Amino acid sequence: MNTQHKIAVIGLGYVGLPLARLFATKFPVVGYDINQKRIDELNNGNDFTLEVSDEVLQAVLVKENPFSTDINGLYCSSNLADIETANVYVVTVPTPVDKNNRPDLTPLYKSSETVAKVLKKGDIVIYESTVFPGCTE
């Protein structure tokens, strides 16, 4: 990767938030999640799931979308328009299983539909979700 990459992390749970935080030390990152309450707590510098300490989170947070200024840092949003200029999309949504251990791919489908709305030629999409081989094809 180089500094021209603008990374959107889709899903700010136990995988997405630590990943977004780490990327934000070197790249402009927008963390996207559909849970507005989660977005608000993160932008206030608090991670109540304790995946990232408040101090570490606060060290990378920026107050505005870093894509518009090309600064490194993390901005959290539930607004799709905030990730439309990204060129790398990392999907980190859960893949829960039912009582028969069959995966519920609904979060993966929904997040893929979301990314498809802003995807442009040349963009990169990475799935960081526990799925079976061939699933993303």
C-alpha positions as a Markdown table, in Angstrom:
| # | Residue | x | y | z |
|---|---|---|---|---|
| 1 | Met | 0.0 | 0.0 | 0.0 |
| 2 | Asn | 1.0 | 3.6 | -0.4 |
| 3 | Thr | -0.2 | 6.8 | 1.0 |
| 4 | Gln | -2.6 | 7.3 | -1.9 |
| 5 | His | -4.8 | 4.5 | -0.6 |
| 6 | Lys | -8.0 | 5.6 | 1.2 |
| 7 | Ile | -9.2 | 2.7 | 3.3 |
| 8 | Ala | -12.8 | 2.1 | 4.4 |
| 9 | Val | -13.4 | -0.6 | 7.0 |
| 10 | Ile | -16.9 | -1.9 | 6.9 |
| 11 | Gly | -18.1 | -3.1 | 10.3 |
| 12 | Leu | -16.4 | -1.8 | 13.5 |
| 13 | Gly | -16.7 | -4.8 | 15.8 |
| 14 | Tyr | -14.0 | -7.0 | 17.3 |
| 15 | Val | -12.2 | -7.4 | 14.0 |
| 16 | Gly | -12.9 | -4.1 | 12.2 |
| 17 | Leu | -12.1 | -1.6 | 14.9 |
| 18 | Pro | -8.6 | -2.9 | 15.8 |
| 19 | Leu | -7.8 | -3.2 | 12.1 |
| 20 | Ala | -9.1 | 0.3 | 11.3 |
| 21 | Arg | -7.2 | 1.7 | 14.3 |
| 22 | Leu | -4.0 | 0.1 | 13.1 |
| 23 | Phe | -4.4 | 1.2 | 9.4 |
| 24 | Ala | -5.1 | 4.8 | 10.7 |
| 25 | Thr | -1.6 | 5.1 | 12.0 |
| 26 | Lys | -0.3 | 5.1 | 8.4 |
| 27 | Phe | -3.3 | 5.8 | 6.1 |
| 28 | Pro | -6.5 | 7.9 | 5.9 |
| 29 | Val | -9.3 | 5.5 | 7.1 |
| 30 | Val | -13.1 | 5.8 | 7.5 |
| 31 | Gly | -14.7 | 3.2 | 9.7 |
| 32 | Tyr | -18.2 | 2.5 | 8.5 |
| 33 | Asp | -20.9 | 0.9 | 10.6 |
| 34 | Ile | -24.7 | 0.9 | 10.5 |
| 35 | Asn | -25.0 | 1.3 | 14.3 |
| 36 | Gln | -25.2 | 5.0 | 14.9 |
| 37 | Lys | -24.8 | 4.5 | 18.7 |
| 38 | Arg | -21.5 | 2.6 | 18.1 |
| 39 | Ile | -20.3 | 5.4 | 15.7 |
| 40 | Asp | -21.1 | 8.1 | 18.3 |
| 41 | Glu | -19.2 | 6.3 | 21.1 |
| 42 | Leu | -16.2 | 5.7 | 18.9 |
| 43 | Asn | -16.0 | 9.3 | 17.7 |
| 44 | Asn | -16.1 | 10.3 | 21.3 |
| 45 | Gly | -13.0 | 8.2 | 21.9 |
| 46 | Asn | -14.7 | 5.3 | 23.8 |
| 47 | Asp | -14.8 | 1.7 | 22.9 |
| 48 | Phe | -17.1 | 0.0 | 25.3 |
| 49 | Thr | -16.3 | -3.5 | 23.8 |
| 50 | Leu | -12.7 | -3.0 | 25.1 |
| 51 | Glu | -11.2 | -4.2 | 21.8 |
| 52 | Val | -9.1 | -1.0 | 21.7 |
| 53 | Ser | -8.2 | 1.1 | 24.7 |
| 54 | Asp | -9.7 | 4.6 | 24.8 |
| 55 | Glu | -6.2 | 6.1 | 24.8 |
| 56 | Val | -5.1 | 4.1 | 21.7 |
| 57 | Leu | -8.3 | 4.9 | 19.9 |
| 58 | Gln | -8.1 | 8.6 | 20.8 |
| 59 | Ala | -4.6 | 8.8 | 19.4 |
| 60 | Val | -5.8 | 8.1 | 15.8 |
| 61 | Leu | -9.2 | 9.7 | 15.7 |
| 62 | Val | -9.7 | 12.7 | 13.5 |
| 63 | Lys | -12.7 | 15.1 | 13.6 |
| 64 | Glu | -13.4 | 15.1 | 9.8 |
| 65 | Asn | -13.3 | 12.7 | 7.0 |
| 66 | Pro | -9.5 | 12.2 | 6.3 |
| 67 | Phe | -10.2 | 11.4 | 2.6 |
| 68 | Ser | -10.9 | 15.1 | 1.9 |
| 69 | Thr | -7.6 | 16.2 | 3.5 |
| 70 | Asp | -5.4 | 13.1 | 2.9 |
| 71 | Ile | -4.3 | 13.1 | 6.5 |
| 72 | Asn | -3.7 | 9.8 | 8.3 |
| 73 | Gly | -6.3 | 9.0 | 10.9 |
| 74 | Leu | -9.6 | 7.3 | 11.7 |
| 75 | Tyr | -13.0 | 8.8 | 11.2 |
| 76 | Cys | -16.1 | 6.7 | 12.1 |
| 77 | Ser | -19.3 | 7.2 | 10.2 |
| 78 | Ser | -22.7 | 5.6 | 9.3 |
| 79 | Asn | -23.0 | 7.8 | 6.3 |
| 80 | Leu | -22.4 | 6.0 | 3.0 |
| 81 | Ala | -21.2 | 9.2 | 1.3 |
| 82 | Asp | -18.2 | 9.2 | 3.7 |
| 83 | Ile | -16.8 | 6.1 | 2.1 |
| 84 | Glu | -17.5 | 6.7 | -1.6 |
| 85 | Thr | -14.1 | 8.1 | -2.3 |
| 86 | Ala | -12.3 | 5.1 | -0.7 |
| 87 | Asn | -10.3 | 2.9 | -3.0 |
| 88 | Val | -9.8 | 0.0 | -0.6 |
| 89 | Tyr | -12.7 | -1.6 | 1.2 |
| 90 | Val | -12.2 | -4.1 | 4.0 |
| 91 | Val | -15.4 | -5.9 | 5.0 |
| 92 | Thr | -15.2 | -7.1 | 8.6 |
| 93 | Val | -18.8 | -8.1 | 9.4 |
| 94 | Pro | -19.7 | -11.1 | 11.5 |
| 95 | Thr | -20.7 | -14.5 | 10.1 |
| 96 | Pro | -22.9 | -16.0 | 12.8 |
| 97 | Val | -23.9 | -19.7 | 12.6 |
| 98 | Asp | -27.3 | -21.2 | 13.4 |
| 99 | Lys | -27.9 | -24.2 | 15.7 |
| 100 | Asn | -26.9 | -26.5 | 12.9 |
| 101 | Asn | -23.6 | -24.6 | 12.3 |
| 102 | Arg | -24.8 | -23.2 | 9.0 |
| 103 | Pro | -23.5 | -19.7 | 8.4 |
| 104 | Asp | -25.9 | -16.8 | 8.2 |
| 105 | Leu | -24.5 | -14.8 | 5.3 |
| 106 | Thr | -27.0 | -12.0 | 5.7 |
| 107 | Pro | -24.4 | -9.5 | 7.1 |
| 108 | Leu | -22.0 | -10.4 | 4.3 |
| 109 | Tyr | -24.7 | -9.9 | 1.6 |
| 110 | Lys | -25.8 | -6.6 | 3.1 |
| 111 | Ser | -22.3 | -5.2 | 3.4 |
| 112 | Ser | -21.5 | -6.3 | -0.1 |
| 113 | Glu | -24.6 | -4.5 | -1.4 |
| 114 | Thr | -23.4 | -1.4 | 0.5 |
| 115 | Val | -19.9 | -1.5 | -1.0 |
| 116 | Ala | -21.4 | -2.1 | -4.4 |
| 117 | Lys | -23.2 | 1.2 | -4.3 |
| 118 | Val | -19.8 | 3.1 | -4.1 |
| 119 | Leu | -17.4 | 0.7 | -5.8 |
| 120 | Lys | -15.5 | 2.0 | -8.7 |
| 121 | Lys | -13.2 | 0.4 | -11.4 |
| 122 | Gly | -9.8 | -0.3 | -9.8 |
| 123 | Asp | -11.0 | -0.4 | -6.2 |
| 124 | Ile | -10.0 | -3.3 | -4.0 |
| 125 | Val | -12.4 | -5.2 | -1.8 |
| 126 | Ile | -11.0 | -7.5 | 1.0 |
| 127 | Tyr | -13.2 | -9.8 | 3.0 |
| 128 | Glu | -12.1 | -10.4 | 6.6 |
| 129 | Ser | -14.9 | -12.6 | 7.6 |
| 130 | Thr | -15.0 | -16.2 | 8.5 |
| 131 | Val | -16.5 | -17.9 | 5.5 |
| 132 | Phe | -16.2 | -21.1 | 3.6 |
| 133 | Pro | -13.9 | -21.4 | 0.6 |
| 134 | Gly | -15.5 | -20.0 | -2.6 |
| 135 | Cys | -18.2 | -18.1 | -0.6 |
| 136 | Thr | -17.2 | -14.7 | -1.9 |
| 137 | Glu | -17.2 | -15.8 | -5.6 |
